[in-house]
Amino acid sequence: MSSYDVVVVGGGPSGLAAAAAASESGLRVALVDASAQIGGQYWRRPSDQEGAKSPGATFESLRRCLIDVDHHPEHQAWLFEPATGDHRLHLAPTHDSVRTEAPPVLRARSLILCPGAYDRQLPIPGWDLPGVMAAGGVQALVKAHGSLPGRRAVVAGTGPFLLPVARQLAEAGAEVVVCDANGLTGWLRTPLDALAVPSKMAEAASYAAAFARHRIPFRARTIVAAIEGSEKVDSVRLRKVDRAGNPTGRGETINGVDLVALGWGFTPSLELVLAAGAATRVDLDESLVAVVDAWQRTDVAGVYAAGEATGVGGALLALAEGEIAGLAAARDHGRPVDRRRAERLQRQVRRGRAFAAAMHRAHPVPAGWQDWLEPDTTVCRCEEVTVQDIRDACQDLGAVDARTAKLLARPGMGWCQGRVCGFASAKLTQDNGKPLCGNDLAPMSQRSIAMPVSLERLASDDLTRMGPDEEGDG
């Protein structure tokens, strides 16, 4: 077992910023990341490629600050044992081919959780056909592997993330159509919040220029009502919708489609946050997120959270939160911290949160999305659970919440453990238009074992908590 002052989980923008800030303060820091290279999805790039373009000055600056950080790549934290003294984090390789000397258990007084997020998905008739992918998966293929998963693509869902995915596909040679279930006027509801991060305006302008250059059609208030094909996707049916997501007017079919990229925002990865017993809340986008104070502390001593785990808001916000968490850990370890630096970062976080709130209000999941579904539409692909199966569990078997529906109809009981279907399953157990609460979402996120791990690892790992004679246990 290796001991550190601070262990950071996650190598994306928030994790790198946290590790760098804690290390600069003289703490002994470990960084655990499931990927082979640091950077997360935001700074994903081709691996081991000579002459590959640098992700930018911010990334390079952070990387230089990690020289004294123990990096454990291609490892995932699958079990967290909180304690009143040093916490214990159990690691496992991300796949069997990984050969490493990384210790199986890390021990630290402070744990900074920066686990990131994954694509939120809604079921659509035909979304289980080959050729239909999460928007983030499409981006990963293009950015990291230079692989073009389709030549004629429809990028659909809602939110700003559709824009970079469409641009990257077009730059790689694909013909692209973008469909957003919401309009652009939603940003006008809170104009001051939308302008809280001025750099976002320049980013939006760059996307507009790229769309014009590549002649990418952008269809507002348009959904993919169905995806069709025999053995793989070959066409999509589009429908115009009103503000509530109700179809209006006649539909349109696009033929010859070989790729559909779907994204409805993101769902924070809260497995370790919940394992720690930290408090959570439901954010504006109906995601379950960690509750933190101005220093990114959760209500569990020695546990901090930063980035998408505290609410989806983008890389700039994640960077600021991660740096604050690293400074907070240093401060709590008795190291001097530049208060002006911390206050500047906290102001940046407040502006970032204001922008995130405007984004969530402008790009909500349409209230009427359940009316797009057919009874035989698959919701949980792992367990082959349909819309009707969940409705039967509610109407005939008395399920009144997501947890009971999960037990009766098995959505979220398969390999992904609800990561793909959890949000949709929870919504389907509620009356249309009723907002989700923490009790609806937690059953789809709380797992004793945070990540899939082999039986060999379970049998060989030391799962015994520290005894009463060891430091940190009462």
VMD Tcl script that draws the C-alpha trace (Angstrom):
set ca {
  {0.00 0.00 0.00}
  {1.37 3.44 -0.98}
  {0.63 6.54 1.08}
  {0.20 10.07 -0.25}
  {-0.96 13.41 1.02}
  {-3.40 13.74 -1.88}
  {-4.78 11.33 -4.47}
  {-6.51 12.85 -7.50}
  {-8.87 10.66 -9.52}
  {-9.27 11.74 -13.15}
  {-6.79 13.14 -15.66}
  {-9.01 15.67 -17.40}
  {-8.77 19.47 -17.01}
  {-9.99 19.55 -13.40}
  {-7.83 16.61 -12.32}
  {-4.68 18.04 -13.90}
  {-5.29 21.45 -12.36}
  {-5.92 19.89 -8.93}
  {-2.81 17.70 -9.07}
  {-0.65 20.59 -10.24}
  {-1.86 22.97 -7.52}
  {-1.45 20.41 -4.75}
  {2.00 19.36 -5.96}
  {3.22 22.95 -6.25}
  {2.36 23.36 -2.56}
  {4.84 20.64 -1.68}
  {2.38 17.80 -1.09}
  {3.03 14.25 -2.20}
  {0.43 13.67 -4.92}
  {-0.76 10.70 -6.97}
  {-2.88 11.00 -10.13}
  {-5.05 8.05 -11.15}
  {-6.47 8.01 -14.67}
  {-8.23 5.35 -16.73}
  {-6.62 6.58 -19.95}
  {-3.12 5.92 -21.18}
  {-2.45 9.64 -21.54}
  {-3.53 12.64 -19.52}
  {-5.96 15.22 -20.83}
  {-9.36 13.58 -20.64}
  {-11.90 13.90 -23.44}
  {-11.28 17.63 -23.78}
  {-7.56 17.24 -24.55}
  {-7.84 13.85 -26.24}
  {-5.26 13.45 -29.00}
  {-3.49 10.76 -31.00}
  {-1.28 8.69 -28.69}
  {2.43 8.19 -29.34}
  {2.24 10.06 -32.61}
  {5.37 11.92 -33.65}
  {4.70 15.53 -34.49}
  {1.16 15.49 -33.08}
  {-0.19 18.97 -32.46}
  {-0.05 20.08 -28.82}
  {-3.45 20.63 -27.17}
  {-2.31 24.13 -26.22}
  {-0.42 26.28 -23.76}
  {-2.68 25.53 -20.79}
  {-2.21 21.80 -21.17}
  {1.57 22.11 -21.58}
  {1.80 24.33 -18.51}
  {-0.11 21.81 -16.41}
  {1.94 18.92 -17.72}
  {5.15 20.63 -16.67}
  {3.73 21.05 -13.16}
  {3.15 17.30 -12.85}
  {6.83 16.35 -12.85}
  {6.71 15.40 -9.13}
  {3.28 13.72 -9.32}
  {3.07 9.91 -9.31}
  {0.98 9.13 -12.37}
  {-0.96 5.84 -12.51}
  {-2.32 5.67 -16.08}
  {-4.68 3.00 -17.41}
  {-6.00 2.36 -13.92}
  {-9.47 2.85 -12.55}
  {-10.58 3.32 -8.98}
  {-13.11 0.59 -8.40}
  {-13.57 0.82 -4.63}
  {-13.29 3.66 -2.16}
  {-13.07 3.01 1.58}
  {-13.55 6.28 3.46}
  {-12.06 6.56 6.94}
  {-11.74 9.20 9.63}
  {-8.01 9.41 8.92}
  {-6.49 8.19 5.68}
  {-8.89 7.09 2.95}
  {-8.16 3.97 0.91}
  {-8.63 3.76 -2.84}
  {-8.48 0.39 -4.60}
  {-7.12 0.35 -8.17}
  {-7.37 -2.09 -11.05}
  {-5.96 -1.96 -14.61}
  {-8.44 -0.80 -17.21}
  {-7.79 -3.95 -19.25}
  {-5.93 -7.22 -18.87}
  {-3.06 -6.27 -21.18}
  {-1.88 -3.47 -18.86}
  {1.39 -4.43 -17.17}
  {2.29 -2.06 -14.39}
  {3.88 -1.86 -10.97}
  {1.15 0.44 -9.67}
  {0.08 -0.51 -6.14}
  {-3.39 -2.04 -5.82}
  {-4.33 0.26 -2.94}
  {-3.51 3.94 -2.39}
  {-3.85 5.59 0.98}
  {-4.26 9.34 1.41}
  {-5.60 11.86 3.86}
  {-7.14 13.88 1.00}
  {-8.95 12.64 -2.08}
  {-9.88 14.94 -4.96}
  {-12.53 13.42 -7.23}
  {-12.50 14.67 -10.80}
  {-14.19 11.76 -12.60}
  {-15.67 13.73 -15.48}
  {-18.90 12.79 -17.23}
  {-20.29 10.72 -20.07}
  {-22.89 11.29 -22.78}
  {-26.49 11.41 -21.64}
  {-28.66 9.35 -23.96}
  {-32.37 9.19 -24.68}
  {-33.91 6.16 -26.37}
  {-35.13 6.66 -29.94}
  {-36.76 4.04 -32.15}
  {-33.82 2.39 -33.93}
  {-31.07 3.78 -31.72}
  {-29.71 0.27 -31.14}
  {-28.79 -0.17 -34.83}
  {-25.10 -0.36 -35.83}
  {-23.99 3.07 -36.95}
  {-25.65 4.90 -34.04}
  {-23.14 6.22 -31.51}
  {-22.85 8.62 -28.61}
  {-21.53 11.99 -29.73}
  {-18.61 11.70 -27.33}
  {-17.66 8.32 -28.77}
  {-17.64 9.77 -32.26}
  {-15.41 12.60 -31.11}
  {-13.01 10.15 -29.45}
  {-12.64 8.15 -32.65}
  {-11.93 11.25 -34.71}
  {-9.60 13.01 -32.24}
  {-7.63 10.10 -30.84}
  {-7.53 7.66 -33.73}
  {-8.14 9.74 -36.84}
  {-10.96 7.33 -37.68}
  {-14.03 8.55 -39.54}
  {-16.97 6.36 -38.40}
  {-19.27 7.52 -41.19}
  {-19.37 9.50 -44.42}
  {-22.89 10.92 -44.15}
  {-23.70 11.85 -40.58}
  {-26.58 13.30 -38.59}
  {-25.53 14.84 -35.27}
  {-28.59 15.23 -33.07}
  {-29.80 15.92 -29.54}
  {-29.26 19.25 -27.84}
  {-26.51 21.42 -26.42}
  {-23.28 23.12 -27.49}
  {-21.35 19.82 -27.64}
  {-23.06 18.99 -30.93}
  {-21.08 21.81 -32.57}
  {-17.48 20.57 -32.07}
  {-18.52 17.01 -32.98}
  {-20.08 18.22 -36.23}
  {-17.09 20.41 -37.04}
  {-14.60 17.61 -36.43}
  {-16.59 15.21 -38.60}
  {-16.76 17.78 -41.40}
  {-13.03 18.51 -41.16}
  {-12.40 14.75 -41.43}
  {-14.37 14.62 -44.68}
  {-17.93 13.73 -43.65}
  {-21.13 15.32 -44.90}
  {-22.96 16.48 -41.76}
  {-26.41 17.68 -40.72}
  {-26.99 19.00 -37.17}
  {-30.39 18.78 -35.47}
  {-30.94 20.50 -32.11}
  {-34.22 19.84 -30.31}
  {-34.10 23.40 -28.96}
  {-33.79 26.76 -30.66}
  {-31.07 29.34 -30.20}
  {-33.41 31.89 -28.63}
  {-33.17 30.15 -25.26}
  {-29.90 31.96 -24.63}
  {-31.81 35.26 -24.66}
  {-33.72 34.38 -21.48}
  {-30.70 35.17 -19.30}
  {-28.41 37.31 -21.48}
  {-26.13 38.46 -18.66}
  {-25.45 34.87 -17.59}
  {-24.85 33.89 -21.21}
  {-22.19 36.63 -21.39}
  {-20.59 35.68 -18.06}
  {-17.70 33.94 -19.87}
  {-16.73 36.23 -22.79}
  {-14.42 33.63 -24.36}
  {-17.49 31.50 -25.11}
  {-18.69 34.17 -27.55}
  {-15.46 33.88 -29.54}
  {-15.82 30.10 -29.46}
  {-19.38 30.37 -30.80}
  {-18.17 32.63 -33.59}
  {-15.52 30.09 -34.58}
  {-18.19 27.38 -34.83}
  {-20.39 29.64 -36.95}
  {-17.47 30.24 -39.31}
  {-16.68 26.52 -39.50}
  {-20.33 25.67 -40.24}
  {-20.38 28.24 -43.02}
  {-17.06 27.02 -44.43}
  {-18.13 23.38 -44.50}
  {-21.76 24.18 -45.36}
  {-23.14 22.30 -42.38}
  {-26.93 22.71 -42.09}
  {-28.12 23.53 -38.56}
  {-31.77 22.65 -37.94}
  {-33.17 24.14 -34.76}
  {-36.17 22.61 -32.99}
  {-35.68 19.41 -34.94}
  {-35.42 15.88 -33.61}
  {-34.51 12.49 -34.97}
  {-37.89 10.80 -34.52}
  {-36.70 7.40 -35.74}
  {-33.59 5.71 -37.08}
  {-34.20 3.13 -39.78}
  {-32.29 0.32 -41.43}
  {-32.26 -3.45 -41.71}
  {-28.76 -4.45 -40.58}
  {-27.41 -0.96 -39.93}
  {-28.60 2.62 -40.06}
  {-29.38 3.87 -43.56}
  {-31.94 6.64 -42.99}
  {-33.39 8.90 -40.31}
  {-36.81 10.47 -39.94}
  {-36.76 14.06 -38.70}
  {-39.59 16.02 -37.10}
  {-39.97 19.65 -36.16}
  {-40.97 20.16 -32.51}
  {-42.31 22.99 -30.39}
  {-40.70 24.25 -27.18}
  {-42.11 21.34 -25.20}
  {-40.76 18.80 -27.69}
  {-44.12 18.01 -29.24}
  {-43.89 17.21 -32.99}
  {-45.40 19.83 -35.28}
  {-46.04 19.59 -38.99}
  {-44.84 16.93 -41.40}
  {-41.61 15.02 -41.06}
  {-38.67 14.57 -43.41}
  {-36.53 11.56 -44.21}
  {-32.80 11.73 -44.93}
  {-31.60 8.69 -46.85}
  {-28.08 7.38 -47.25}
  {-27.09 8.09 -43.62}
  {-24.41 5.79 -42.25}
  {-23.74 7.54 -38.90}
  {-25.99 9.05 -36.26}
  {-24.27 10.79 -33.33}
  {-26.58 11.42 -30.37}
  {-25.98 13.66 -27.39}
  {-28.35 15.17 -24.83}
  {-25.78 16.79 -22.58}
  {-23.73 14.86 -20.04}
  {-24.19 12.80 -16.91}
  {-21.53 13.24 -14.19}
  {-19.73 10.08 -13.03}
  {-20.69 10.02 -9.37}
  {-19.82 6.45 -8.37}
  {-16.95 7.46 -6.08}
  {-18.75 10.54 -4.76}
  {-21.64 8.35 -3.66}
  {-19.27 5.69 -2.32}
  {-17.75 8.38 -0.11}
  {-21.19 9.17 1.29}
  {-20.97 12.78 0.11}
  {-24.10 14.90 -0.23}
  {-25.61 15.37 -3.68}
  {-28.27 17.53 -5.30}
  {-30.13 17.67 -8.62}
  {-28.78 20.35 -10.97}
  {-30.75 22.43 -13.47}
  {-30.22 19.81 -16.18}
  {-31.63 17.10 -13.87}
  {-28.20 15.58 -13.30}
  {-27.17 14.33 -9.89}
  {-24.10 16.33 -8.79}
  {-21.88 16.63 -5.73}
  {-22.51 19.40 -3.21}
  {-19.35 21.40 -2.50}
  {-18.44 24.61 -0.71}
  {-16.44 27.52 -2.13}
  {-13.23 25.48 -1.67}
  {-14.64 22.41 -3.50}
  {-14.95 20.46 -0.24}
  {-17.72 17.91 0.05}
  {-19.33 17.28 3.43}
  {-17.00 14.28 3.96}
  {-13.74 15.24 5.64}
  {-10.79 15.06 3.28}
  {-12.90 14.53 0.14}
  {-13.11 17.21 -2.55}
  {-14.89 17.23 -5.92}
  {-14.25 19.33 -9.02}
  {-15.22 19.53 -12.66}
  {-18.29 17.86 -14.11}
  {-18.93 15.99 -10.85}
  {-20.19 19.27 -9.35}
  {-22.24 20.17 -12.43}
  {-21.58 20.12 -16.16}
  {-20.09 23.44 -17.21}
  {-17.17 22.96 -19.59}
  {-13.40 22.91 -19.46}
  {-12.74 26.46 -18.25}
  {-14.95 25.96 -15.22}
  {-13.41 22.54 -14.58}
  {-9.90 24.02 -14.64}
  {-10.80 26.67 -12.07}
  {-12.55 24.20 -9.78}
  {-9.68 21.74 -9.97}
  {-7.12 24.39 -9.07}
  {-9.23 25.50 -6.11}
  {-9.53 21.90 -4.90}
  {-5.75 21.49 -5.06}
  {-5.24 24.72 -3.13}
  {-7.87 23.69 -0.58}
  {-6.11 20.38 0.03}
  {-2.83 22.23 0.52}
  {-4.49 24.68 2.88}
  {-6.08 21.86 4.88}
  {-2.64 20.24 5.14}
  {-1.32 23.43 6.73}
  {0.48 24.80 3.66}
  {0.35 28.52 2.86}
  {-2.06 29.44 0.06}
  {-2.27 32.68 -1.92}
  {-5.72 33.94 -0.89}
  {-5.91 36.40 -3.78}
  {-5.31 33.58 -6.22}
  {-8.05 31.54 -4.58}
  {-10.50 34.45 -4.60}
  {-9.80 35.10 -8.29}
  {-10.50 31.45 -9.08}
  {-13.68 31.48 -7.00}
  {-14.96 34.49 -8.97}
  {-14.17 32.58 -12.14}
  {-16.16 29.61 -10.84}
  {-19.16 31.82 -10.08}
  {-19.09 33.22 -13.62}
  {-18.69 29.73 -15.04}
  {-21.63 28.47 -13.02}
  {-23.77 31.38 -14.26}
  {-22.91 30.49 -17.86}
  {-23.63 26.80 -17.19}
  {-27.05 27.71 -15.80}
  {-27.82 29.71 -18.94}
  {-26.69 26.76 -21.07}
  {-28.91 24.30 -19.20}
  {-31.91 26.61 -19.51}
  {-31.29 27.10 -23.24}
  {-30.83 23.38 -23.99}
  {-33.11 21.31 -21.75}
  {-34.24 17.81 -22.56}
  {-37.67 18.52 -24.12}
  {-40.50 17.75 -21.74}
  {-42.42 15.80 -24.37}
  {-39.64 13.44 -25.44}
  {-41.45 10.35 -24.13}
  {-44.15 10.86 -26.76}
  {-41.56 10.16 -29.47}
  {-41.21 6.56 -28.31}
  {-42.92 3.40 -29.46}
  {-43.90 0.72 -26.91}
  {-41.23 -1.62 -28.29}
  {-38.47 1.00 -28.26}
  {-35.48 -0.40 -26.37}
  {-34.50 1.62 -23.30}
  {-31.91 -0.64 -21.64}
  {-29.84 -2.30 -24.34}
  {-27.89 -4.47 -21.91}
  {-31.01 -6.21 -20.59}
  {-33.22 -5.58 -23.68}
  {-35.82 -3.71 -21.61}
  {-38.40 -1.81 -23.65}
  {-40.54 1.22 -22.94}
  {-43.53 -1.06 -22.44}
  {-41.63 -3.20 -19.94}
  {-41.02 -0.17 -17.74}
  {-44.60 1.05 -18.15}
  {-45.90 -2.40 -17.18}
  {-43.70 -2.37 -14.07}
  {-45.26 0.96 -13.08}
  {-48.87 0.35 -14.10}
  {-49.28 -3.36 -13.34}
  {-46.66 -4.12 -10.70}
  {-46.86 -0.91 -8.69}
  {-43.39 0.57 -9.27}
  {-43.47 4.20 -8.18}
  {-39.78 5.05 -8.48}
  {-36.72 4.21 -10.56}
  {-35.27 1.81 -7.99}
  {-38.40 -0.34 -7.88}
  {-38.74 -0.31 -11.67}
  {-35.10 -1.39 -11.85}
  {-35.77 -4.35 -9.57}
  {-38.91 -5.41 -11.42}
  {-38.05 -4.77 -15.06}
  {-34.20 -4.83 -14.87}
  {-33.28 -1.54 -16.60}
  {-29.79 -0.64 -15.45}
  {-28.96 -4.18 -14.27}
  {-26.62 -5.03 -17.16}
  {-22.98 -4.36 -18.03}
  {-23.20 -0.55 -18.00}
  {-25.15 -0.54 -14.71}
  {-27.48 2.22 -15.86}
  {-24.86 4.60 -17.22}
  {-26.63 4.65 -20.60}
  {-30.27 4.08 -19.66}
  {-30.39 5.45 -16.11}
  {-31.71 8.92 -16.86}
  {-34.34 7.72 -19.33}
  {-35.45 4.90 -17.03}
  {-35.86 7.32 -14.13}
  {-37.89 9.72 -16.28}
  {-40.13 6.94 -17.57}
  {-41.18 6.06 -14.03}
  {-42.37 9.64 -13.41}
  {-45.35 11.52 -14.70}
  {-44.52 13.56 -17.81}
  {-43.11 16.93 -16.88}
  {-42.36 16.02 -13.27}
  {-38.78 16.94 -12.32}
  {-36.48 14.25 -11.00}
  {-35.25 14.23 -7.41}
  {-32.15 12.73 -5.87}
  {-33.95 9.53 -4.89}
  {-34.84 8.97 -8.56}
  {-31.26 9.32 -9.79}
  {-29.11 7.87 -6.99}
  {-30.21 4.23 -7.55}
  {-28.87 4.46 -11.10}
  {-25.50 5.86 -9.96}
  {-24.72 4.23 -6.61}
  {-22.63 1.09 -6.93}
  {-20.65 -0.80 -4.29}
  {-18.07 -1.59 -6.98}
  {-17.59 1.58 -8.98}
  {-16.18 -0.01 -12.13}
  {-16.14 -3.52 -13.62}
  {-13.35 -5.56 -12.06}
  {-12.23 -9.15 -12.48}
  {-13.02 -11.89 -9.98}
  {-9.28 -12.44 -9.71}
  {-8.88 -8.86 -8.49}
  {-11.70 -9.28 -5.99}
  {-10.15 -12.48 -4.65}
  {-6.62 -11.12 -4.38}
  {-7.23 -7.59 -3.09}
  {-7.17 -6.73 0.59}
  {-10.66 -5.47 1.30}
  {-10.24 -5.30 5.06}
  {-10.56 -1.87 6.56}
  {-7.82 -0.54 8.79}
  {-7.91 -2.13 12.22}
  {-8.50 -0.11 15.40}
  {-4.79 -0.10 16.14}
  {-4.02 1.63 12.84}
  {-4.09 5.36 12.38}
  {-7.36 6.75 11.11}
  {-9.90 4.24 12.43}
  {-11.82 4.77 15.61}
}
mol new
graphics top color blue
foreach p $ca { graphics top sphere $p radius 0.5 }
foreach p [lrange $ca 0 end-1] q [lrange $ca 1 end] { graphics top cylinder $p $q radius 0.2 }
display resetview
